[in-house]
Amino acid sequence: MTLLLLVGVGWLSMRTVLLLSQVSRHSSEAQLGRTFQQELRDRGLIDAPPHS
């Protein structure tokens, strides 16, 4: 029973670590994408997004 509990806690902690690493990676990739789009806008290669 204790082994089952340890396996469950280990699985949940691994899942949490993997989820947090995905979120962290996604934020840096999203920031890089926004910077790249701004650079393209600055050079006049793409239109600016409509302001609402």
C-alpha positions as CSV (number, residue, x, y, z in Angstrom):
1,M,0.0,0.0,0.0
2,T,2.8,2.4,0.9
3,L,4.5,1.5,-2.5
4,L,1.3,2.4,-4.3
5,L,1.1,5.7,-2.5
6,L,4.8,6.5,-3.3
7,V,4.3,5.7,-7.0
8,G,1.2,7.9,-7.1
9,V,3.0,10.8,-5.4
10,G,6.0,10.4,-7.7
11,W,3.8,10.3,-10.8
12,L,2.0,13.5,-9.8
13,S,5.2,15.3,-9.0
14,M,6.8,14.3,-12.3
15,R,3.6,15.4,-14.2
16,T,3.8,18.8,-12.4
17,V,7.5,19.3,-13.2
18,L,6.9,18.5,-16.9
19,L,3.9,20.8,-17.0
20,L,5.8,23.7,-15.5
21,S,8.8,23.1,-17.9
22,Q,6.4,23.3,-20.8
23,V,4.8,26.5,-19.6
24,S,8.3,28.0,-19.1
25,R,9.5,27.0,-22.5
26,H,6.3,28.3,-24.1
27,S,6.6,31.7,-22.6
28,S,10.2,32.2,-23.8
29,E,9.2,31.0,-27.3
30,A,6.1,33.3,-27.3
31,Q,8.3,36.3,-26.3
32,L,10.8,35.4,-29.1
33,G,7.9,35.3,-31.6
34,R,6.5,38.7,-30.5
35,T,10.0,40.2,-30.8
36,F,10.4,38.8,-34.3
37,Q,7.0,40.1,-35.4
38,Q,7.8,43.5,-34.0
39,E,11.1,43.5,-36.0
40,L,9.2,42.6,-39.2
41,R,6.7,45.4,-38.5
42,D,9.6,47.9,-37.9
43,R,11.1,47.0,-41.3
44,G,7.7,47.3,-43.0
45,L,7.5,43.7,-44.0
46,I,4.2,43.0,-42.4
47,D,1.2,45.2,-41.5
48,A,0.7,46.3,-38.0
49,P,-2.2,44.6,-36.2
50,P,-5.5,46.6,-36.1
51,H,-5.9,48.6,-32.9
52,S,-9.2,47.9,-31.0
